[in-house]
């Protein structure tokens, strides 16, 4: 009688069952872990040049292979300086990808908002509270004709996205959802990320920038024109008197 000691079909079936059960356990543990995450935002410094500090609270050591992504949706009233970010790249532990070309000179009403993808370093040694500080700059705004001296700009906290190879069944992570985003700051490929839905949406931060007084436009222009004409007349009279050609 002949006995088959190894059956490839049975082995493949058992391995598939094992990986499925293990994947379910990993996704379940990941879903519980996501409940403890929190994101907050703080704006530091004054004037047109600020620093946005994002704090991510995580349970350290739970998932060592997790990759983090902070998706910022910036309004048109602010911008990031690509040259400054490139200069800081060697001094910070995060990488950043900007979704569009940034014009540093245009005012707020002639541009639109943009996205940045921030990839913080995250590993076994990462503490439970991760901080990322990004320098931002305020754009010039149109003058106010109703007496307002400050323009308010709402800065929304970033969306937290995570990715891990151990959990492939992203549909079972409700209320968290799956979304596509660049895998890395190199923007060479797209990956599926878990978009974390927090129990309570973090509050927006308000940035207030000074604006010009529109009611002074006509008086200032009129005075400037009058002074220019007087100077031209005085200069012309002097040149005529001394016969300067």
BADOSE-250016 format. One record per residue: residue in one letter; x, y, z of N, C-alpha, C in turn. Coordinates in steps of 0.001 Angstrom, whole numbers, plus 500000, padded with zeros to 6 digits. Layout:
REM residues N
aXYZXYZXYZ ...
***
This chain:
REM residues 245
x500855498811500000500000500000500000500895501245500000 x500492502247499186501304503455499030500646504614499769 x501392505292500656500888506442501399501634507702500938 x500867508767500746501457510060500396501670510857501661 x502927511080501983503241511804503222503049513311503065 x503158513850501870503038515299501672502130515573500495 x501064516305500764500110516677499722500149518200499552 x500654518684498434500763520141498242499425520857498338 x498354520256497893497046520915497928496586521143499359 x496752520102500182496340520234501589497198521273502306 x498486521250502005499396522215502639499015523650502267 x498711523865500995498321525212500543497035525660501204 x496075524719501337494802525044501973495000525432503439 x495793524625504152496033524912505568496776526241505748 x497735526520504864498477527774504957497564528957504705 x496666528834503740495723529913503449494819530173504641 x494331529096505275493482529251506452494232529939507591 x495473529544507759496288530119508836496520531616508614 x496859531960507386497120533363507094495862534205507195 x494716533612506822493449534343506919493097534629508361 x493193533575509215492886533761510637493850534743511268 x495132534607510927496132535517511482495893536942511009 x495495537095509733495199538424509218494003539042509914 x492962538224510194491798538724510918492187539205512306 x493039538432512987493484538828514323494278540130514262 x495144540250513252495953541459513118495073542666512825 x494114542532511924493221543642511599492371544036512800 x491924543030513570491151543330514769491963544093515794 x493217543662515987494092544365516923494415545764516418 x494582545903515103494857547208514522493673548144514716 x492464547629514556491267548459514731491174548977516159 x491475548129517146491471548573518533492568549602518777 x493721549387518161494842550303518339494523551680517775 x493787551698516651493442552964516024492540553819516908 x491764553186517780490861553936518647491622554822519620 x492873554485519886493647555246520873494456556366520246 x494415556504518919495194557548518261494469558890518343 x495231559961518379494663561304518426495610562269517730 x495025563274517073495802564275516351495363565657516816 x496317566512517111496023567893517494496993568823516784 x496635570100516734497429571065515992497572572351516796 x498744572980516702499019574237517389499838575141516474 x499478576435516453500200577418515654501086578241516575 x502362578309516243503320579033517062503861580247516306 x504476581169517064505071582408516557503989583416516176 x504415584589515720503510585679515383503830586217513996 x502918587054513491503150587699512206502857586806511022 x503540587094509924503299586356508683504065585039508621 x505014584837509484505841583627509448505580582809510707 x504928581670510536504479580855511660505060579451511579 x504729578676512591505131577269512647503936576455513108 x503550575487512305502416574615512632502965573317513215 x502625573062514468503094571855515146501939570862515291 x502101569704514701501105568634514781501581567584515773 x500695567210516684501002566182517681500147564952517407 x500793563805517275500107562530517053500357561647518264 x499279561233518919499379560358520083499122558922519652 x500078558044519956500017556646519543500448555756520697 x500056554497520618500556553498521547501859552932520984 x502984553195521612504262552744521042504407551231521110 x505064550696520089505433549283520095504354548319519687 x503114548795519461502036547871519126502201547297517714 x502521548162516764502720547734515387504006548378514884 x505060547584514832506366548133514507506518548472513029 x505688547851512177505848548076510740504866549115510200 x504191549833511080503219550824510624503941552046510058 x503431552555508946503931553791508353502859554864508493 x503302556065508809502378557163509065502408558173507928 x501280558839507735501162559898506742500203560950507292 x500647562208507287499810563333507692499429564122506436 x498139564170506153497637564856504969497086566222505376 x497804567279504997497384568650505300496651569233504096 x495521569864504359494781570606503335494871572093503700 x495745572802503002496033574190503349495120575142502585 x494675576226503221493876577237502513494765578138501659 x494135578955500837494896579822499927495615580946500656 x495254581205501910495855582314502635497252582054503164 x497748580824503034499092580508503512499821579699502439 x501141579572502622501936578746501713503136578194502459 x503729577164501896505004576640502386506072576968501353 x507266577234501833508371577597500953509165576338500596 x509106575883499344509834574658498956511337574753499197 x511902575941499018513342576108499227513694575972500710 x512849576512501563513068576374503003512927574924503437 x511939574217502887511741572817503235512926571969502778 x513462572268501594514630571529501115515837571780502012 x515971573011502497517081573346503388516944572605504724 x515697572415505190515465571760506483515470570240506393 x515495569681505197515301568238505028516325567398505779 x517547567899505912518582567130506607518521567286508120 x517734568251508593517701568531510026516446567999510709 x515482567469509950514229566980510525514086565485510250 x513199564839511008512985563401510857511686563098510120 x511328563951509179510154563713508351510444564189506931 x509662563657505993509749564046504592508413564615504158 x508456565500503169507224566172502753507112566175501236 x505871566031500768505552566077499342504451567113499154 x504689568086498259503698569122497951503030568758496631 x501701568861496582500966568353495421500978569291494226 x501471570524494386501444571472493275502597572461493415 x502799573236492364503850574254492379503420575431493243 x504314575904494101504006576997495009504615578292494471 x503758579294494240504217580629493853504295581469495122 x505484581933495457505695582624496724505207584067496703 x504929584624495535504675586058495429503204586436495301 x502366585553494781500983585940494487500187586133495771 x499218587070495785498370587260496966497345586142497101 x496657586145498231495754585037498559494608584916497560 x494076586043497066492891585971496211493215585541494782 x494505585381494459494887584945493117495482583544493097 x495313582806494164495812581436494195494767580551494860 x495062579285494979494132578324495576494860577513496645 x494093576723497372494685575881498399495500574745497792 x496195574025498646497048572939498168497153571877499249 x497754570746498887497919569625499806499399569386500059 x499709568923501266501044568411501558500907567042502214 x501782566135501838501850564799502417503126564731503255 x502974564568504550504112564551505466504303563123505976 x505514562612505827505836561241506215506789561277507419 x506252561180508644507130561198509820507849559865509988 x509023559922510585509735558690510932508998558013512074 x508758556712511933508024555966512954508591554567513021 x508934554140514224509509552809514394509378552339515820 x510134551314516141510043550686517456510435551663518559 x511369552568518278511856553486519284511053554789519354 x510026554920518524509240556143518516508423556252519793 x508465557396520487507666557550521709506180557610521401 x505371557566522445503929557556522267503373558868521748 x504146559938521813503699561243521313504684561732520262 x504208561851519034505033562243517897504702563678517508 x505724564528517340505509565931516987506191566244515662 x505480566980514812506001567411513516505722568904513380 x506768569701513155506632571154513020506957571567511588 x506031572283510957506187572717509566506121574244509518 x507113574904508926507034576368508780506070576759507665 x505195577706507965504260578229506963504370579753506940 x503834580340505883503922581787505712502574582315505223 x502194583475505754500931584074505353501062584867504063 x500040584808503235500016585596501999499350586945502269 x499671587902501402499011589202501477497573589070500976 x496666589805501647495248589756501306494785591108500776 x493627591095500135493046592335499645492705593254500810 x492800594571500608492459595495501700490980595404502070 x490687595739503298489318595707503789488678597086503634 x487419597113503164486676598359503009485598598513504081 x485619597653505079484614597708506151485264597921507510 x486509598357507519487160598678508775487866597521509452 x487904596356508815488604595219509408490111595405509268 x490829595114510343492287595235510306492992593884510278 x492247592805510534492832591466510569491989590513509727 x492658589592509038491999588556508245492172587213508937 x491071586522509185491124585223509867491247584100508848 x492161583180509106492381582019508234492294580770509093 x491397579869508749491226578621509503492218577573509008 x492989577029509922493942575968509611493402574663510192 x493100573723509320492528572450509765493629571484510177 x493399570719511240494367569664511591494473568651510454 x495618568030510296495792567080509184495039565781509430 x494789565072508353494226563736508452495355562741508689 x495125561806509589496119560780509897495827559535509070 x496824559107508307496727557890507513497813556922507955 x497481555618507954498431554589508343498428553477507310 x499551552783507263499664551651506336500500550563506986 x500038549331506883500773548181507389500556547000506457 x501579546196506276501498545041505388500778543866506049 x500616543918507364500048542771508076498533542689507962 x497900543806507640496437543809507518496071544231506103 x495513543291505350495130543568503963493622543724503798 x492842543366504817491379543440504743490916544784505317 x491134545843504551490862547189505048489372547495505145 x488538546714504475487095546956504528486506546626505895 x487231545881506718486719545463508023487144546408509141 x487635547590508789488160548507509803487237549692510062 x485955549563509748485023550668509971485066551108511447 x484944552424511683484587553517510761485749554048509935 x486932553477510106488085553916509320487931553421507885 x488429554206506944488237553900505533489584553778504823 x489562553154503661490758552996502845490778554073501770 x491939554640501541492089555677500534493467555570499891 x493588556068498683494867556024497979495647557310498213 x496953557153498365497857558287498539499248557838498116 x500141558779497818501512558390497450502165557542498534 x502886556519498114503523555617499081504608556325499875 x505387557164499214506492557870499851506542559296499312 x507440560087499883507608561470499439508193561553498035 x508734560456497506509254560436496144508146560473495097 x506916560101495515505748560143494643505937559297493389 x506483558110493561506699557216492423505585556186492271 x504784555982493304503707555002493234502641555345494269 x501451554757494069500330554980494978500093553727495813 x499647553924497053499369552811497964498013553029498646 x497470551944499169496260552031499972496632552348501417 x496008553382501964496237553796503342494941553711504128 x495071553580505433493910553597506328493729555025506819 x492596555631506475492303556989506930491607556901508287 x492286557370509317491794557228510686490678558234510933 x489535557735511398488413558586511773488400558716513293 x488672559897513803488697560100515235487283560246515788 x487119559864517034485802559945517661485316561386517716 x486223562297518012485875563710518069486817564487517156 x486234565199516209487052565945515257487817567041515973 x489145567101515814489923568154516470489549569523515938 x489636570532516801489228571881516431490239572526515490 x489720573409514622490596574176513742491336575246514554 x492493575635514048493228576750514621493066577954513690 x492977579140514283492760580355513501494024581191513445 x494396581532512226495549582390511981495026583760511570 x495465584803512256494984586162511976496135587009511440 x495927587550510226496951588335509549496449589756509316 x497334590760509420496919592148509179496622592402507706 x495632593270507461495271593661506094495221595181506016 x495312595698504802495274597133504599493874597704504736 x493790599020504947492512599718505076492114600240503700 x491100599631503104490681600003501758490142601418501655 x489626601973502759489068603332502723490150604395502516 x491414604014502712492511604965502558493140604917501170 x492617604068500282493220603918498962493160605225498183 x491972605845498093491828607077497315492612608239497926 x492509608493499251493320609591499814494817609399499622 x495306608172499812496735607914499654497153608103498200 x496351607596497265496683607756495842496653609226495443 x495624609964495927495534611382495607496708612173496158 x497083611898497408498209612588498023499515612249497305 x499673610979496930500883610571496222500985611273494878 x499850611393494156499845612062492856500156613551493007 x499575614173494030499803615609494257501262615886494578 x501852615076495465503256615259495831504157615050494613 x503832614055493787504632613783492588504586614963491624 x503390615547491415503245616681490496503985617907491024 x503903618177492327504605619322492919506108619167492749 x506619617969493019508054617711492862508490617901491408 x507670617459490473508005617618489057508043619101488666 x507083619890489177507059621314488875508276622021489455 x508624621706490702509777622324491337511057621963490592 x511188620701490221512376620257489500512455620900488118 x511311621016487442511295621634486109511671623113486192 x511150623811487208511486625224487389512976625398487652 x513558624514488473514987624601488778515823624363487520 x515454623369486729516199623066485512516074624210484509 x514870624870484417514682625985483496515505627199483925 x515549627440485240516287628587485765517774628453485523 x518308627275485703519758627060485571520129626496484202 x519111626438483317519353625978481933520034624603481880 x519483623726482663519972622358482688519146621533481706 x519801620959480740519085620173479729519360618709479970 
***
